[in-house]
């Protein structure tokens, strides 16, 4: 049994011992939440160590902050296997750092990206998953509003800034637009708009 499985088993035992009235659905939600936290902590620590080795820890922290803020309300596609998740996240983070350090987008490209990213948010956010369907219409509306405000905020920052942050924001807005659209769901044959199936 691996470390992750041991932690989840101990957490499940803790819930059973301390919350007598917990339902099966509540238990599944709690275990899924713990799995997400575990994955986030381990990935962040691993990538932070890599960023220290590559001497790009400041850029790493900036990219993680932007990415986490945007993803926290727009959600989006998740890899089905943990190894794929680690690999794709690595490519997104360090690919963004590389591009933002070595390329400079002109103002027209940035403006077009910001507009298209905002349209993608209006059309597709929040994009749920089969494991985490967003069943409540009010919750979806609030998340769409929050996503819209977040993208507008970062778009404004990218348009008035010409340094690393501006380039990184543009990269992440492009990635996020793809991530919440049906494209990846269709490529990997995953169900999209899962709330419609309940």
DOKE-540941 format. One record per residue (C-alpha): residue number from 1; x, y, z. Coordinates in nm, 4 decimals. Example, Ala and Ser with C-alpha at 12.3 -4.5 7.8 and 13.67 -1.06 7.14 Angstrom:
BEGIN
ATOM,1,1.2300,-0.4500,0.7800
ATOM,2,1.3670,-0.1060,0.7140
***
This chain:
BEGIN
ATOM,1,0.0000,0.0000,0.0000
ATOM,2,0.1451,0.3402,-0.0981
ATOM,3,0.1648,0.6513,0.1214
ATOM,4,-0.1380,0.8146,-0.0395
ATOM,5,-0.3576,0.5077,0.0198
ATOM,6,-0.2412,0.4879,0.3840
ATOM,7,-0.3242,0.8543,0.4447
ATOM,8,-0.6685,0.8184,0.2840
ATOM,9,-0.7401,0.5021,0.4888
ATOM,10,-0.6412,0.6769,0.8122
ATOM,11,-0.8544,0.9788,0.7202
ATOM,12,-1.1533,0.7530,0.6452
ATOM,13,-1.1085,0.5752,0.9809
ATOM,14,-1.0879,0.9137,1.1550
ATOM,15,-1.4148,1.0259,0.9915
ATOM,16,-1.5947,0.7028,1.0872
ATOM,17,-1.4706,0.7269,1.4471
ATOM,18,-1.5556,1.0955,1.4954
ATOM,19,-1.8640,1.1600,1.2805
ATOM,20,-2.1251,0.8942,1.3507
ATOM,21,-2.3918,1.0335,1.1178
ATOM,22,-2.1699,1.0702,0.8092
ATOM,23,-2.3407,0.9474,0.4916
ATOM,24,-2.1768,0.7559,0.2081
ATOM,25,-2.1970,1.0630,-0.0204
ATOM,26,-2.0444,1.2908,0.2456
ATOM,27,-1.7665,1.0378,0.3005
ATOM,28,-1.6907,1.0239,-0.0728
ATOM,29,-1.6768,1.4047,-0.0936
ATOM,30,-1.4465,1.4252,0.2105
ATOM,31,-1.2134,1.1543,0.0750
ATOM,32,-1.2044,1.3204,-0.2668
ATOM,33,-1.1188,1.6531,-0.0990
ATOM,34,-0.8369,1.4896,0.0979
ATOM,35,-0.7065,1.3256,-0.2210
ATOM,36,-0.7003,1.6671,-0.3940
ATOM,37,-0.5165,1.8250,-0.0972
ATOM,38,-0.2609,1.5406,-0.0904
ATOM,39,-0.2001,1.5690,-0.4648
ATOM,40,-0.1685,1.9486,-0.4465
ATOM,41,0.0782,1.9422,-0.1551
ATOM,42,0.3001,1.6685,-0.3008
ATOM,43,0.3063,1.8240,-0.6492
ATOM,44,0.3798,2.1705,-0.5133
ATOM,45,0.6673,2.0429,-0.2968
ATOM,46,0.8161,1.8412,-0.5823
ATOM,47,0.7951,2.1263,-0.8316
ATOM,48,0.9256,2.3784,-0.5788
ATOM,49,1.2348,2.1606,-0.5236
ATOM,50,1.2800,2.1406,-0.9023
ATOM,51,1.2424,2.5195,-0.9276
ATOM,52,1.5138,2.5647,-0.6623
ATOM,53,1.7464,2.3370,-0.8605
ATOM,54,1.6697,2.5321,-1.1809
ATOM,55,1.6999,2.8647,-0.9951
ATOM,56,1.3513,2.9799,-1.0973
ATOM,57,1.1685,2.9544,-0.7622
ATOM,58,1.0382,3.3149,-0.7758
ATOM,59,0.8903,3.2563,-1.1196
ATOM,60,0.7511,2.9224,-1.0008
ATOM,61,0.5682,3.0878,-0.7102
ATOM,62,0.4269,3.3578,-0.9401
ATOM,63,0.3018,3.1032,-1.1965
ATOM,64,0.1513,2.8822,-0.9243
ATOM,65,-0.0321,3.1808,-0.7744
ATOM,66,-0.1811,3.2843,-1.1106
ATOM,67,-0.2681,2.9274,-1.2089
ATOM,68,-0.4236,2.8365,-0.8736
ATOM,69,-0.6291,3.1582,-0.8612
ATOM,70,-0.7729,3.1108,-1.2096
ATOM,71,-0.8319,2.7355,-1.1741
ATOM,72,-0.9969,2.7707,-0.8315
ATOM,73,-1.3133,2.9144,-0.9882
ATOM,74,-1.3032,2.8038,-1.3533
ATOM,75,-1.2096,2.4409,-1.2716
ATOM,76,-1.1442,2.2391,-1.5890
ATOM,77,-1.0120,1.9125,-1.7270
ATOM,78,-0.8261,1.6730,-1.4949
ATOM,79,-0.5983,1.3908,-1.6038
ATOM,80,-0.7368,1.0443,-1.5316
ATOM,81,-0.4090,0.9031,-1.3955
ATOM,82,-0.1853,1.0600,-1.1328
ATOM,83,0.1311,1.0209,-1.3411
ATOM,84,-0.0388,1.2048,-1.6307
ATOM,85,-0.1447,1.4783,-1.3900
ATOM,86,0.2126,1.5224,-1.2623
ATOM,87,0.3520,1.5285,-1.6165
ATOM,88,0.0961,1.7725,-1.7592
ATOM,89,0.1259,2.0057,-1.4584
ATOM,90,0.5052,1.9997,-1.4911
ATOM,91,0.4795,2.0948,-1.8594
ATOM,92,0.2289,2.3735,-1.7879
ATOM,93,0.4297,2.5282,-1.5022
ATOM,94,0.7828,2.5031,-1.6382
ATOM,95,0.6714,2.5564,-1.9984
ATOM,96,0.5063,2.8810,-1.8888
ATOM,97,0.8210,2.9868,-1.7024
ATOM,98,1.0374,2.9129,-2.0069
ATOM,99,0.8121,3.0973,-2.2530
ATOM,100,0.7582,3.3955,-2.0208
ATOM,101,1.1349,3.4290,-1.9706
ATOM,102,1.2313,3.3935,-2.3361
ATOM,103,0.9505,3.5432,-2.5434
ATOM,104,0.7627,3.8717,-2.5464
ATOM,105,0.4047,3.8959,-2.6718
ATOM,106,0.3027,4.2211,-2.8389
ATOM,107,0.0070,4.4233,-2.7145
ATOM,108,-0.2252,4.3144,-2.9984
ATOM,109,-0.1647,3.9442,-2.9291
ATOM,110,-0.2164,4.0042,-2.5558
ATOM,111,-0.5394,4.1973,-2.6127
ATOM,112,-0.6809,3.9278,-2.8448
ATOM,113,-0.5834,3.6550,-2.5945
ATOM,114,-0.7523,3.8413,-2.3095
ATOM,115,-1.0743,3.8899,-2.5093
ATOM,116,-1.0865,3.5257,-2.6224
ATOM,117,-1.0082,3.4053,-2.2713
ATOM,118,-1.2965,3.6110,-2.1314
ATOM,119,-1.5309,3.4711,-2.3981
ATOM,120,-1.4153,3.1170,-2.3068
ATOM,121,-1.5001,3.1876,-1.9430
ATOM,122,-1.8491,3.3094,-2.0381
ATOM,123,-1.9092,3.0023,-2.2561
ATOM,124,-1.7481,2.7203,-2.0601
ATOM,125,-1.6661,2.8089,-1.6971
ATOM,126,-1.6929,2.6419,-1.4596
ATOM,127,-1.5982,2.3142,-1.6295
ATOM,128,-1.6751,2.0226,-1.3995
ATOM,129,-1.5508,1.6640,-1.3991
ATOM,130,-1.7177,1.3258,-1.3597
ATOM,131,-1.5727,1.2966,-1.0089
ATOM,132,-1.6812,1.6460,-0.9165
ATOM,133,-2.0010,1.7453,-1.0996
ATOM,134,-2.1347,2.0937,-1.0212
ATOM,135,-2.5015,2.0146,-0.9701
ATOM,136,-2.6177,2.3412,-0.8129
ATOM,137,-2.7089,2.6049,-1.0739
ATOM,138,-2.6531,2.8923,-0.8298
ATOM,139,-2.3042,2.7627,-0.7472
ATOM,140,-2.2209,2.7423,-1.1190
ATOM,141,-2.3402,3.1009,-1.1690
ATOM,142,-2.1316,3.2291,-0.8756
ATOM,143,-1.8232,3.0442,-1.0031
ATOM,144,-1.8755,3.1871,-1.3542
ATOM,145,-1.8997,3.5378,-1.2078
ATOM,146,-1.5865,3.4849,-0.9958
ATOM,147,-1.4012,3.3398,-1.2964
ATOM,148,-1.4999,3.6385,-1.5091
ATOM,149,-1.3765,3.8881,-1.2490
ATOM,150,-1.0516,3.6911,-1.2018
ATOM,151,-0.9784,3.6781,-1.5759
ATOM,152,-1.0580,4.0490,-1.6160
ATOM,153,-0.8229,4.1296,-1.3264
ATOM,154,-0.5337,3.9261,-1.4683
ATOM,155,-0.6038,4.0580,-1.8195
ATOM,156,-0.5704,4.4139,-1.6901
ATOM,157,-0.2417,4.3244,-1.5174
ATOM,158,-0.1037,4.1632,-1.8340
ATOM,159,-0.1976,4.4616,-2.0518
ATOM,160,-0.0343,4.7251,-1.8297
ATOM,161,0.2746,4.5144,-1.7558
ATOM,162,0.5533,4.4194,-1.9969
ATOM,163,0.7647,4.1860,-1.7832
ATOM,164,0.7591,3.8211,-1.6803
ATOM,165,0.4182,3.8444,-1.5092
ATOM,166,0.2510,3.9751,-1.8240
ATOM,167,0.3882,3.6946,-2.0422
ATOM,168,0.3080,3.4296,-1.7782
ATOM,169,-0.0521,3.5510,-1.7452
ATOM,170,-0.1023,3.5305,-2.1224
ATOM,171,0.0323,3.1718,-2.1288
ATOM,172,-0.1945,3.0686,-1.8422
ATOM,173,-0.5010,3.2367,-1.9952
ATOM,174,-0.4437,3.0364,-2.3163
ATOM,175,-0.3949,2.7128,-2.1222
ATOM,176,-0.7021,2.7777,-1.9077
ATOM,177,-0.9199,2.8510,-2.2120
ATOM,178,-0.8240,2.5144,-2.3614
ATOM,179,-0.8609,2.3423,-2.0244
ATOM,180,-1.2223,2.4542,-1.9679
ATOM,181,-1.3383,2.4084,-2.3274
ATOM,182,-1.4750,2.0756,-2.4585
ATOM,183,-1.1519,2.0178,-2.6603
ATOM,184,-0.9559,1.8090,-2.4069
ATOM,185,-1.2699,1.6300,-2.2901
ATOM,186,-1.3400,1.5166,-2.6477
ATOM,187,-0.9776,1.4224,-2.7236
ATOM,188,-0.9577,1.2013,-2.4131
ATOM,189,-1.3193,1.0799,-2.4484
ATOM,190,-1.4296,1.2198,-2.1144
ATOM,191,-1.7782,1.3388,-2.0265
ATOM,192,-1.8351,1.7165,-2.0425
ATOM,193,-2.0930,1.9258,-1.8494
ATOM,194,-2.1442,1.6435,-1.6042
ATOM,195,-2.4214,1.8226,-1.4129
ATOM,196,-2.6535,1.7593,-1.7096
ATOM,197,-2.6461,1.3829,-1.6378
ATOM,198,-2.8095,1.4142,-1.2936
***
